[in-house]
Amino acid sequence: RKRTKAHYALPEEEDFKLEYVTNKPWSGYNWYKGHYQSLVQFNTDLKIFIDKAIDVGSHESYPGHHVYNMLLEKNLYADRGWVEISLYPLFSPQSLIAEGSANYGIEVTFPGKEKNAFTKEVLLPLAGLDTTGLDRYYTALELKGQLNYVRNEVARGLLNGTMNEAEALHWLKEYGLNNEETALKSISFIRVNRSYVINYNYGKDLVKNYIEANGGTETAPGKRWELFGKLLSHPLTPNDLLTKKP
């Protein structure tokens, strides 16, 4: 919130409530309630590693879903009177931008090694955990992240009937380097939400490429925040991002 408010004027009354839940197919969820209020839920079925405290928190709140939804409400619904923006179908092109921006927003908020530094200097001491090996841990996560399109291929196989659940589990573990617990949760998510999974990685890449193509690089953080803010508060479509014109 502090980092986001340094760049965007958020409504004074904005806020969110946090809940811990179980038996869900996702790791976190934002239930936007309107009037700049959200309910953010964390699923405790899975072990929550230290990096997820930043990733899920940023994704669901600042500058992710909470900020995205309230900027749309403020700029399009309240200021322009676009009542149709108050209805958001989950399975729609808007979700490609919503999930993609929420994931890319983590990089915007914690660029370069800042995520590593915040974890080492703030989060791990708060949790009473040793900071030894943290740099290697984040290096491993970065390498593992290059494999995340495996889940898209697993979703394709399960939905097209060309892959059974045992094969899907093998793919997620062998080629995605997921443990069995996480792999099974991914399969559960795919069963419920089907091809929605592409919104997280392809959506992120789409948003990232759009912003960086227009000058919002890591070396120009001010421009990146500016472009990201326009993306969050204007009625852009995935096709707009493909043309790469702001």
C-alpha positions as CSV (number, residue, x, y, z in Angstrom):
1,R,0.0,0.0,0.0
2,K,2.8,2.4,0.9
3,R,4.6,1.8,-2.3
4,T,1.5,2.0,-4.4
5,K,0.2,5.3,-2.8
6,A,3.5,6.9,-3.6
7,H,2.4,6.8,-7.2
8,Y,-1.4,6.7,-7.3
9,A,-4.0,8.8,-5.6
10,L,-6.2,6.1,-4.0
11,P,-9.7,6.9,-2.5
12,E,-9.3,7.8,1.2
13,E,-11.9,5.3,2.2
14,E,-10.3,2.3,0.5
15,D,-9.6,-0.7,2.6
16,F,-9.7,-4.5,2.7
17,K,-10.3,-7.3,5.2
18,L,-8.1,-10.3,5.4
19,E,-9.3,-13.9,6.0
20,Y,-7.6,-17.3,6.2
21,V,-9.7,-20.1,4.6
22,T,-9.3,-23.8,3.6
23,N,-10.6,-26.2,1.0
24,K,-10.1,-23.8,-2.0
25,P,-8.6,-24.5,-5.4
26,W,-6.6,-21.3,-5.3
27,S,-3.8,-19.8,-3.1
28,G,-5.5,-16.4,-2.7
29,Y,-8.6,-14.6,-3.8
30,N,-9.9,-11.0,-3.9
31,W,-13.7,-10.6,-3.5
32,Y,-14.2,-7.0,-4.5
33,K,-17.2,-5.6,-2.6
34,G,-17.5,-2.2,-4.3
35,H,-17.2,1.2,-2.6
36,Y,-13.4,0.7,-2.7
37,Q,-13.6,-2.3,-0.3
38,S,-12.2,-5.8,-0.7
39,L,-12.2,-9.1,1.1
40,V,-8.9,-10.9,0.6
41,Q,-8.6,-14.5,1.4
42,F,-5.5,-16.7,1.8
43,N,-5.9,-20.4,1.4
44,T,-4.0,-22.3,4.2
45,D,-4.4,-25.7,2.6
46,L,-0.9,-25.3,1.1
47,K,2.3,-24.4,2.9
48,I,2.9,-20.7,2.5
49,F,6.5,-20.0,1.7
50,I,8.1,-16.7,2.5
51,D,8.0,-15.4,-1.1
52,K,4.2,-16.0,-1.3
53,A,3.7,-13.4,1.5
54,I,4.8,-10.8,-1.0
55,D,3.4,-12.5,-4.2
56,V,-0.1,-13.3,-3.0
57,G,-0.3,-10.2,-1.0
58,S,0.6,-7.9,-3.8
59,H,-1.4,-9.9,-6.4
60,E,-4.6,-9.7,-4.4
61,S,-4.2,-6.2,-2.9
62,Y,-1.6,-3.6,-3.8
63,P,-1.1,-2.9,-6.7
64,G,-3.1,-6.0,-7.8
65,H,-6.8,-6.8,-7.8
66,H,-7.8,-4.4,-5.1
67,V,-6.2,-1.4,-6.8
68,Y,-7.3,-2.5,-10.3
69,N,-11.0,-2.8,-9.3
70,M,-11.2,0.4,-7.3
71,L,-9.5,2.4,-10.0
72,L,-12.0,1.1,-12.5
73,E,-14.8,1.9,-10.1
74,K,-13.5,5.4,-9.5
75,N,-12.5,6.4,-13.0
76,L,-15.1,4.6,-15.1
77,Y,-18.1,4.0,-12.9
78,A,-18.1,6.9,-10.5
79,D,-16.5,9.6,-12.7
80,R,-17.9,8.6,-16.1
81,G,-21.1,6.8,-15.1
82,W,-20.2,3.6,-17.1
83,V,-22.6,1.4,-15.2
84,E,-21.6,-1.6,-17.3
85,I,-18.1,-1.6,-15.6
86,S,-19.8,-2.6,-12.4
87,L,-20.4,-6.1,-13.9
88,Y,-17.2,-8.2,-14.3
89,P,-17.7,-11.6,-15.8
90,L,-14.9,-13.8,-14.5
91,F,-14.5,-15.8,-17.7
92,S,-13.9,-12.8,-20.0
93,P,-11.0,-11.0,-21.8
94,Q,-10.9,-8.6,-18.8
95,S,-9.4,-11.4,-16.7
96,L,-6.4,-11.7,-18.9
97,I,-5.5,-8.1,-18.0
98,A,-6.7,-8.4,-14.4
99,E,-4.5,-11.5,-13.6
100,G,-1.7,-10.4,-15.8
101,S,-1.4,-7.0,-14.2
102,A,-1.8,-8.4,-10.7
103,N,1.2,-10.7,-11.4
104,Y,3.3,-8.1,-13.2
105,G,2.5,-5.6,-10.4
106,I,4.7,-7.6,-8.1
107,E,7.7,-6.7,-10.3
108,V,6.6,-3.1,-10.5
109,T,6.4,-2.8,-6.7
110,F,9.5,-4.9,-5.9
111,P,11.8,-4.3,-8.9
112,G,15.2,-6.0,-9.3
113,K,16.5,-7.3,-5.9
114,E,14.1,-5.3,-3.8
115,K,11.9,-8.3,-3.1
116,N,15.0,-10.2,-1.9
117,A,16.0,-7.3,0.3
118,F,12.6,-6.8,1.8
119,T,12.3,-10.6,2.5
120,K,15.8,-10.6,4.2
121,E,15.4,-7.3,6.1
122,V,11.8,-7.4,7.1
123,L,9.8,-10.6,6.6
124,L,12.3,-13.3,7.7
125,P,13.2,-11.4,10.9
126,L,9.5,-11.0,11.6
127,A,8.9,-14.7,11.2
128,G,12.0,-15.6,13.2
129,L,13.6,-17.4,10.3
130,D,17.2,-17.7,9.2
131,T,18.2,-15.6,6.2
132,T,21.0,-17.9,5.2
133,G,20.7,-19.1,1.6
134,L,18.0,-16.6,0.6
135,D,19.8,-15.4,-2.4
136,R,20.1,-18.9,-3.7
137,Y,16.5,-19.5,-2.9
138,Y,15.3,-16.6,-5.0
139,T,17.7,-17.6,-7.9
140,A,16.1,-21.0,-7.9
141,L,12.6,-19.5,-7.9
142,E,13.5,-17.4,-10.9
143,L,14.7,-20.4,-12.8
144,K,11.7,-22.4,-11.8
145,G,9.4,-19.6,-13.0
146,Q,10.6,-20.2,-16.5
147,L,8.8,-23.5,-16.4
148,N,5.4,-22.2,-15.4
149,Y,3.9,-22.6,-18.9
150,V,3.8,-26.3,-18.1
151,R,0.5,-25.7,-16.3
152,N,-1.0,-24.3,-19.5
153,E,0.0,-27.5,-21.3
154,V,-1.4,-29.7,-18.6
155,A,-4.7,-27.7,-18.7
156,R,-4.8,-28.2,-22.5
157,G,-4.2,-32.0,-22.1
158,L,-6.8,-32.4,-19.4
159,L,-9.4,-30.4,-21.1
160,N,-8.8,-31.9,-24.6
161,G,-8.8,-35.4,-23.1
162,T,-5.3,-36.2,-24.3
163,M,-3.9,-36.4,-20.8
164,N,-5.2,-38.2,-17.8
165,E,-4.8,-37.1,-14.2
166,A,-1.8,-39.3,-13.5
167,E,0.0,-37.9,-16.6
168,A,-1.0,-34.4,-15.6
169,L,0.5,-35.0,-12.1
170,H,3.7,-36.3,-13.7
171,W,4.1,-33.3,-16.0
172,L,3.6,-30.8,-13.1
173,K,6.1,-32.6,-10.9
174,E,8.7,-33.6,-13.6
175,Y,8.6,-30.6,-15.9
176,G,7.2,-27.9,-13.6
177,L,9.3,-28.9,-10.5
178,N,6.2,-28.8,-8.3
179,N,5.8,-31.0,-5.2
180,E,2.8,-33.3,-5.2
181,E,0.7,-31.1,-2.9
182,T,1.1,-28.1,-5.2
183,A,0.6,-30.2,-8.3
184,L,-2.6,-31.7,-7.0
185,K,-3.9,-28.2,-6.2
186,S,-3.1,-27.1,-9.7
187,I,-5.1,-30.0,-11.1
188,S,-8.0,-29.1,-8.8
189,F,-7.8,-25.5,-10.1
190,I,-7.9,-26.6,-13.7
191,R,-10.9,-28.8,-13.1
192,V,-12.8,-25.9,-11.7
193,N,-11.5,-22.9,-13.8
194,R,-10.3,-24.7,-17.0
195,S,-8.3,-22.5,-19.4
196,Y,-8.4,-19.6,-17.0
197,V,-4.8,-20.6,-16.0
198,I,-3.4,-18.8,-19.1
199,N,-4.3,-15.5,-17.6
200,Y,-1.6,-15.7,-15.0
201,N,1.5,-16.3,-17.1
202,Y,0.5,-15.3,-20.6
203,G,-1.5,-12.4,-19.2
204,K,1.6,-11.3,-17.2
205,D,3.9,-11.5,-20.3
206,L,1.3,-9.6,-22.3
207,V,1.2,-6.7,-19.8
208,K,5.0,-6.8,-19.2
209,N,5.7,-6.6,-23.0
210,Y,3.2,-3.8,-23.5
211,I,4.6,-1.6,-20.7
212,E,8.3,-2.2,-21.5
213,A,7.7,-1.7,-25.2
214,N,6.4,1.8,-24.3
215,G,9.4,2.7,-22.1
216,G,8.3,1.3,-18.7
217,T,11.4,-0.6,-18.0
218,E,13.2,-1.4,-14.7
219,T,15.6,1.4,-15.4
220,A,12.7,3.9,-15.8
221,P,10.5,3.0,-12.7
222,G,8.5,6.3,-12.9
223,K,7.4,5.6,-16.5
224,R,6.6,2.0,-15.6
225,W,4.4,3.1,-12.7
226,E,2.7,5.7,-15.0
227,L,1.9,3.1,-17.7
228,F,0.9,0.5,-15.2
229,G,-1.6,3.0,-13.6
230,K,-3.1,3.8,-17.0
231,L,-3.5,0.2,-17.7
232,L,-5.3,-0.3,-14.4
233,S,-7.7,2.6,-14.8
234,H,-8.7,2.6,-18.4
235,P,-10.9,0.3,-20.5
236,L,-8.1,-1.5,-22.4
237,T,-8.5,-4.9,-24.1
238,P,-6.0,-7.6,-24.7
239,N,-5.9,-6.6,-28.3
240,D,-4.8,-3.1,-27.2
241,L,-1.9,-4.6,-25.4
242,L,-0.9,-6.6,-28.5
243,T,-0.7,-3.5,-30.6
244,K,1.6,-2.1,-27.9
245,K,0.3,1.5,-28.2
246,P,-0.7,3.3,-25.0
